[in-house]
């Protein structure tokens, strides 16, 4: 092998190294942009949640939550507090959904939030009718995911958040089988 061939090989390897570095840098910039976007989403969600929480009365909410869990009827003030609390919780779930889609939250963590969605606005939930009214204040992709979860619960005959063990397994399988 002569020096010209060695030099040409070195130039090719150098070019490949530069190309690989540029590709890696592009991936890092893309990831950084996703993290910055997630941070902005988190800040916006937190402001919305803080605003909603600031309007709640802790004693009334505690009583309303207990009644809602037991299936008892809520008076108008309890219902108002409870709906705003659920709205705040749905903001938390929307933020988790966004973080999951960006790959910043793992599947197990997202499944916990998805179960919370079902518990708050699913079949038989006190705030189920409220979701239709406030859903337009959420992102379209999150609305689609909530509707997917609610449609599944109807198909499976889930009448309340208290699913049978078989329904719980089917629910987790649906979410894992059809990831977002």
Secondary structure, DSSP 8 states (H G I E B T S, - for coil): --HHHHHHHHHHHHHHHHHHHHHHHHHHHHHHHHHHHHHHHHHHHHHHHHHHHHT--HHHHHHHHHHHHHT----HHHHHHHHHHHHHHHHHHHHHHHHHHTTSS-HHHHHHHHHHHHHHHSTT-TTHHHHHHHGGGS-HHHHHHHHHHHHHHHHTT--SS---HHHHHHHHHHHHHT--
